[in-house]
Amino acid sequence: MISSDVIRGYNDTLILYMLMDGESYGYEISKKIRTLSEEKYIMKETTLYSAFTRLEKNGYIVSFYKEETFGKRRTYYRITPAGLAYYREKCEEWQVTQEVVNKFIKEL
């Protein structure tokens, strides 16, 4: 299990990645993150929804409602061109972060 402190700066990146293939909603995104990480990272609901708020405020995603079966309304999210650019920026930052941290990791 990955500590939330370790991955905190990349929660937005994970969410944006999940939206690159198309629009989605909170529970589905959370479930996909859990599955893709092979249960090694579980994003808490509060973390997920505060990230949605931050991403939308910064113009990286947009939210909209869709009617679901049985008349239930669900909030969906879609990545914007600015969100895609931010995602790329965070991926480049991750490469540099890995390089630096790897200099301080050794096999024991």
Sequence and secondary structure as in RCSB ss.txt:
>XXXX:A:sequence
MISSDVIRGYNDTLILYMLMDGESYGYEISKKIRTLSEEKYIMKETTLYSAFTRLEKNGYIVSFYKEETFGKRRT
YYRITPAGLAYYREKCEEWQVTQEVVNKFIKEL
>XXXX:A:secstr
   HHHHGGGHHHHHHHHHTTS EEHHHHHHHHHHHTTTS    HHHHHHHHHHHHHTTSEEEEEEE GGG EEE
EEEE HHHHHHHHHHHHHHHHHHHHHHTT    
